[in-house]
Amino acid sequence: MNHFLAKTDQDTYSIDQLEREHQTTWDGVTNAQAVRAIKEMRPGDHVFIYHSGGASAVVGMAVVRSEPTADPRDPKSAVVDLEFLSRIDPPVSLKEIKESKKFEDWALVRQSRLSTMAAPQKFVDWMRARYPHSKI
């Protein structure tokens, strides 16, 4: 199983909405690097859901439920179906992630505008240590 991180502005699509709807198609990604990350996702992979803007933080987990396919509205993009898995409570802020000094080479820290990316195993391990009873 691989792990990814997907950013969303909470005013556009929040963890609350994903939890309510239980499943969504993750679409609207246009950056080529972010699209490549979506194309690498496979059913069963886990995705950290990150709220950008305001209090930027990892707020929840989702699981990939479909193979990536071409976005019907943009053939240069790709989509996957995500299913709500859990909340991260309390959320882990970008400030905490940066202050840990463990992830300075990760795109989340280096490329603040990138919306979807692979999550390094050392981040997964760090999160599992912080939340030992969660579905990470």
Backbone as JSON, one array per atom type, in Angstrom:
{
  "sequence": "MNHFLAKTDQDTYSIDQLEREHQTTWDGVTNAQAVRAIKEMRPGDHVFIYHSGGASAVVGMAVVRSEPTADPRDPKSAVVDLEFLSRIDPPVSLKEIKESKKFEDWALVRQSRLSTMAAPQKFVDWMRARYPHSKI",
  "N": [[0.85, -1.18, 0.0], [0.54, 2.19, -0.84], [1.01, 5.63, 0.14], [-0.49, 8.84, -0.13], [-0.9, 12.41, -0.43], [-3.51, 14.69, -0.55], [-4.57, 17.87, -1.32], [-7.08, 20.2, -0.39], [-9.09, 23.06, -0.51], [-10.85, 24.0, 2.27], [-13.22, 25.39, 1.95], [-13.98, 24.71, -0.56], [-14.04, 21.86, -0.83], [-14.48, 19.98, 1.86], [-13.22, 17.99, 4.65], [-15.39, 17.42, 6.21], [-17.46, 17.33, 4.34], [-16.62, 15.16, 2.75], [-16.78, 13.13, 4.67], [-19.56, 13.14, 5.15], [-20.61, 12.52, 2.58], [-19.31, 10.19, 2.1], [-18.0, 9.07, -0.14], [-16.14, 10.22, -2.99], [-15.31, 11.6, -6.2], [-12.1, 12.4, -6.94], [-11.12, 15.17, -8.41], [-10.29, 17.8, -10.8], [-7.61, 18.44, -10.78], [-4.82, 19.96, -12.17], [-2.09, 20.47, -12.45], [0.82, 19.08, -13.85], [2.65, 17.46, -12.4], [1.16, 16.82, -10.12], [-0.97, 15.46, -11.32], [0.41, 13.22, -12.24], [0.9, 11.99, -9.79], [-1.71, 11.24, -9.05], [-2.19, 9.38, -11.08], [-0.55, 7.37, -10.22], [-1.84, 6.26, -8.09], [-3.55, 3.51, -6.55], [-6.25, 1.17, -6.04], [-6.96, 0.75, -2.61], [-4.76, 2.14, -1.67], [-3.78, 4.67, 0.67], [-4.82, 7.99, 1.47], [-3.81, 11.04, 2.71], [-5.83, 13.63, 3.74], [-5.74, 17.02, 3.26], [-6.28, 20.21, 4.44], [-5.99, 23.2, 2.83], [-4.97, 26.65, 2.96], [-5.91, 29.16, 5.32], [-5.94, 27.53, 8.38], [-3.71, 25.52, 7.64], [-3.54, 22.07, 7.38], [-3.21, 18.52, 8.0], [-6.08, 16.7, 7.97], [-7.59, 14.4, 7.78], [-8.2, 10.99, 6.62], [-8.38, 9.07, 3.64], [-9.33, 6.38, 1.46], [-8.24, 4.96, -1.57], [-10.48, 3.97, -4.05], [-10.74, 3.29, -6.72], [-9.24, 2.57, -9.91], [-7.04, 4.94, -11.45], [-8.44, 7.16, -13.84], [-8.94, 8.89, -16.98], [-9.79, 12.3, -16.68], [-13.03, 13.2, -17.4], [-13.67, 15.81, -18.04], [-11.3, 16.99, -18.65], [-8.96, 15.81, -20.56], [-6.2, 15.77, -20.14], [-5.87, 15.49, -17.51], [-6.4, 13.45, -14.53], [-8.51, 11.27, -12.59], [-9.58, 9.81, -9.46], [-11.55, 7.64, -7.41], [-12.31, 8.34, -4.1], [-12.74, 7.2, -0.77], [-14.06, 8.05, 2.35], [-12.16, 7.55, 5.26], [-11.17, 8.16, 7.91], [-10.97, 10.68, 10.49], [-8.28, 12.89, 11.33], [-7.44, 13.6, 14.43], [-6.22, 15.45, 17.01], [-5.94, 17.69, 14.15], [-2.94, 17.78, 12.11], [-0.81, 20.34, 11.81], [0.66, 22.27, 9.14], [2.68, 23.83, 10.1], [3.59, 22.32, 12.33], [4.57, 20.1, 10.96], [6.62, 21.24, 9.44], [8.21, 22.27, 11.52], [9.17, 19.96, 12.66], [11.36, 19.27, 11.22], [11.86, 16.99, 9.78], [10.98, 16.52, 7.24], [11.92, 18.1, 5.18], [12.64, 17.66, 2.56], [10.36, 16.91, 1.28], [7.65, 17.35, -1.01], [5.4, 18.66, 0.06], [6.46, 20.5, 1.82], [8.4, 21.8, 0.28], [7.16, 22.57, -2.15], [4.74, 24.45, -2.09], [2.4, 24.92, -3.55], [1.66, 22.61, -4.84], [-0.84, 20.24, -5.37], [-1.42, 17.5, -5.09], [0.3, 14.62, -4.08], [2.83, 12.09, -3.56], [3.21, 10.58, -0.37], [5.93, 10.44, 1.77], [7.41, 7.48, 3.21], [8.58, 7.93, 5.71], [7.04, 10.01, 6.72], [4.54, 8.77, 6.94], [5.19, 6.84, 8.9], [5.83, 8.57, 11.02], [3.35, 9.79, 11.43], [1.83, 7.53, 12.15], [3.05, 6.91, 14.57], [2.29, 9.11, 16.07], [-0.47, 8.85, 16.07], [-1.44, 6.16, 17.07], [-3.74, 4.56, 17.09], [-5.18, 5.09, 14.85], [-6.45, 4.94, 11.44], [-4.25, 4.97, 9.63]],
  "CA": [[0.0, 0.0, 0.0], [1.23, 3.47, -0.88], [0.32, 6.76, 0.76], [-0.46, 10.09, -0.87], [-1.53, 13.55, 0.24], [-4.32, 15.49, -1.46], [-4.98, 19.14, -0.71], [-8.33, 20.82, -0.79], [-9.51, 24.23, 0.26], [-12.03, 23.53, 3.01], [-14.42, 26.05, 1.44], [-14.32, 24.06, -1.82], [-14.44, 20.49, -0.49], [-13.9, 19.76, 3.19], [-13.29, 16.65, 5.24], [-16.79, 17.26, 6.65], [-18.25, 16.94, 3.18], [-16.22, 13.8, 2.39], [-17.35, 12.23, 5.66], [-21.0, 13.09, 4.91], [-20.89, 11.85, 1.31], [-18.6, 8.92, 2.23], [-17.15, 8.8, -1.31], [-16.12, 11.29, -3.98], [-14.33, 11.52, -7.27], [-11.09, 13.44, -6.73], [-10.9, 15.72, -9.75], [-9.92, 19.21, -10.84], [-6.16, 18.6, -10.66], [-4.29, 20.32, -13.49], [-0.62, 20.48, -12.46], [1.3, 17.81, -14.41], [3.26, 16.65, -11.34], [0.06, 16.33, -9.28], [-1.69, 14.47, -12.13], [1.22, 11.99, -12.2], [0.65, 11.35, -8.48], [-3.03, 10.59, -9.14], [-2.05, 8.22, -11.96], [0.17, 6.33, -9.47], [-2.72, 5.72, -7.05], [-4.19, 2.24, -6.82], [-7.23, 0.82, -5.0], [-6.39, 0.34, -1.34], [-3.8, 3.13, -1.2], [-4.36, 5.64, 1.6], [-4.59, 9.4, 1.11], [-3.98, 12.05, 3.74], [-6.6, 14.78, 3.25], [-5.09, 18.21, 3.8], [-6.97, 21.48, 4.19], [-5.07, 24.3, 2.54], [-5.53, 27.95, 3.28], [-6.29, 29.26, 6.74], [-5.15, 26.64, 9.24], [-3.26, 24.42, 6.78], [-3.31, 20.9, 8.23], [-3.72, 17.19, 7.65], [-7.3, 16.62, 8.76], [-8.28, 13.12, 7.67], [-7.68, 9.92, 5.77], [-9.29, 8.44, 2.68], [-8.76, 5.23, 0.78], [-8.51, 4.97, -3.01], [-11.42, 2.9, -4.38], [-10.8, 3.0, -8.15], [-8.04, 2.83, -10.69], [-7.13, 6.27, -12.04], [-8.95, 7.26, -15.2], [-8.87, 10.24, -17.53], [-10.85, 13.2, -16.24], [-13.91, 13.43, -18.55], [-13.71, 17.24, -18.37], [-9.96, 17.44, -19.04], [-8.21, 14.58, -20.88], [-4.82, 15.86, -19.66], [-5.91, 15.25, -16.08], [-6.84, 12.12, -14.11], [-9.35, 11.24, -11.4], [-9.77, 8.55, -8.73], [-12.6, 7.68, -6.4], [-11.82, 8.25, -2.73], [-13.73, 6.91, 0.25], [-13.7, 8.53, 3.68], [-11.66, 6.51, 6.16], [-11.17, 8.64, 9.29], [-10.45, 12.02, 10.76], [-7.06, 13.01, 12.12], [-7.86, 14.49, 15.5], [-6.3, 16.76, 16.38], [-5.24, 17.8, 12.88], [-1.51, 18.06, 12.17], [-0.62, 21.56, 11.03], [1.86, 22.41, 8.32], [3.7, 24.38, 11.0], [4.17, 21.19, 13.07], [5.32, 19.28, 10.0], [7.87, 21.97, 9.13], [9.04, 22.39, 12.73], [9.79, 18.67, 12.98], [12.61, 19.22, 10.43], [12.03, 15.63, 9.26], [10.38, 16.38, 5.91], [12.33, 19.26, 4.38], [12.79, 17.28, 1.16], [9.04, 16.51, 0.78], [6.97, 18.37, -1.82], [4.5, 19.45, 0.89], [7.25, 21.58, 2.42], [9.16, 22.49, -0.76], [6.31, 23.06, -3.24], [3.5, 24.73, -1.37], [1.24, 24.99, -4.43], [1.36, 21.29, -5.4], [-2.08, 19.81, -4.72], [-1.49, 16.06, -4.86], [1.68, 14.13, -4.08], [3.12, 10.9, -2.76], [3.64, 10.85, 1.0], [7.07, 9.58, 2.07], [7.2, 6.5, 4.28], [8.96, 8.49, 7.01], [5.88, 10.77, 7.19], [3.55, 7.76, 7.35], [5.65, 6.29, 10.18], [5.71, 9.66, 12.0], [1.92, 9.93, 11.74], [1.4, 6.33, 12.88], [3.55, 7.03, 15.94], [1.47, 10.14, 16.72], [-1.86, 8.38, 16.13], [-1.3, 4.71, 16.98], [-5.02, 3.86, 16.96], [-5.9, 5.59, 13.67], [-6.44, 4.11, 10.23], [-3.25, 5.49, 8.7]],
  "C": [[0.88, 1.24, 0.0], [0.37, 4.53, -0.21], [0.54, 8.01, -0.08], [-1.04, 11.18, 0.02], [-2.27, 14.33, -0.83], [-4.82, 16.72, -0.72], [-6.33, 19.58, -1.26], [-8.56, 22.04, 0.08], [-10.8, 23.83, 0.97], [-13.31, 24.23, 2.58], [-14.89, 25.43, 0.12], [-14.82, 22.64, -1.58], [-13.73, 20.1, 0.79], [-13.96, 18.3, 3.6], [-14.7, 16.38, 5.76], [-17.65, 16.75, 5.51], [-17.9, 15.51, 2.76], [-16.81, 12.8, 3.38], [-18.86, 12.05, 5.45], [-21.34, 12.26, 3.67], [-20.29, 10.44, 1.27], [-17.67, 8.62, 1.05], [-17.25, 9.97, -2.28], [-15.15, 10.94, -5.08], [-13.38, 12.69, -7.09], [-10.69, 13.95, -8.1], [-10.45, 17.17, -9.66], [-8.44, 19.47, -10.72], [-5.61, 18.88, -12.05], [-2.76, 20.33, -13.57], [-0.12, 19.1, -12.89], [1.9, 16.9, -13.34], [2.18, 16.05, -10.44], [-0.76, 15.27, -10.02], [-0.92, 13.15, -12.14], [1.0, 11.25, -10.88], [-0.7, 10.62, -8.5], [-2.93, 9.33, -9.98], [-1.3, 7.08, -11.28], [-0.71, 5.67, -8.4], [-3.38, 4.43, -7.51], [-5.21, 1.95, -5.72], [-6.54, 0.26, -3.76], [-5.33, 1.29, -0.81], [-4.52, 4.11, -0.28], [-3.93, 7.05, 1.23], [-4.83, 10.27, 2.33], [-4.75, 13.21, 3.11], [-6.1, 16.01, 4.02], [-5.92, 19.43, 3.45], [-5.92, 22.56, 3.97], [-5.76, 25.62, 2.84], [-5.95, 27.99, 4.74], [-5.36, 28.42, 7.6], [-4.75, 25.41, 8.44], [-2.87, 23.22, 7.63], [-3.81, 19.62, 7.58], [-4.9, 16.93, 8.57], [-7.99, 15.26, 8.71], [-7.58, 12.16, 6.74], [-8.8, 9.44, 4.85], [-8.57, 7.24, 2.08], [-9.17, 5.31, -0.69], [-9.39, 3.76, -3.33], [-11.49, 2.58, -5.87], [-9.41, 3.17, -8.76], [-8.16, 4.26, -11.22], [-7.64, 6.18, -13.47], [-8.8, 8.69, -15.68], [-10.05, 11.05, -17.0], [-11.73, 13.5, -17.45], [-13.98, 14.9, -18.97], [-12.37, 17.77, -18.84], [-9.1, 16.21, -19.31], [-6.74, 14.61, -20.47], [-4.72, 15.56, -18.17], [-6.36, 13.8, -15.8], [-7.67, 12.26, -12.84], [-9.28, 9.86, -10.75], [-10.95, 8.74, -7.8], [-11.96, 7.47, -5.04], [-12.99, 7.99, -1.81], [-13.21, 7.39, 1.6], [-13.25, 7.36, 4.54], [-11.72, 6.96, 7.62], [-10.76, 10.1, 9.34], [-9.11, 11.88, 11.46], [-7.39, 14.05, 13.18], [-6.9, 14.38, 16.68], [-5.55, 16.77, 15.05], [-3.75, 18.12, 13.1], [-1.24, 19.23, 11.23], [0.66, 21.51, 10.19], [3.0, 22.95, 9.17], [4.38, 23.25, 11.78], [5.04, 20.33, 12.17], [6.65, 19.94, 9.69], [8.79, 22.02, 10.35], [9.7, 21.08, 13.13], [11.15, 18.52, 12.3], [12.87, 17.83, 9.84], [11.65, 15.52, 7.79], [10.76, 17.52, 4.96], [12.48, 18.94, 2.9], [11.45, 16.87, 0.52], [8.38, 17.67, 0.04], [6.01, 19.22, -0.99], [5.21, 20.67, 1.48], [7.92, 22.42, 1.33], [8.28, 23.16, -1.82], [4.9, 23.32, -2.7], [2.26, 24.73, -2.26], [0.84, 23.63, -5.02], [0.19, 20.67, -4.64], [-2.16, 18.33, -4.38], [-0.09, 15.5, -5.0], [1.77, 12.81, -3.32], [3.54, 11.36, -1.37], [4.8, 9.91, 1.31], [6.79, 8.65, 3.25], [7.56, 7.07, 5.65], [7.84, 9.37, 7.58], [4.8, 9.82, 7.69], [3.92, 7.2, 8.72], [5.5, 7.31, 11.3], [4.24, 9.82, 12.42], [1.4, 8.72, 12.51], [1.86, 6.37, 14.33], [2.72, 8.05, 16.73], [0.04, 9.68, 16.98], [-1.88, 6.86, 16.03], [-2.61, 3.94, 16.78], [-5.82, 4.31, 15.74], [-5.74, 4.65, 12.49], [-5.46, 4.67, 9.2], [-2.61, 4.31, 8.02]]
}
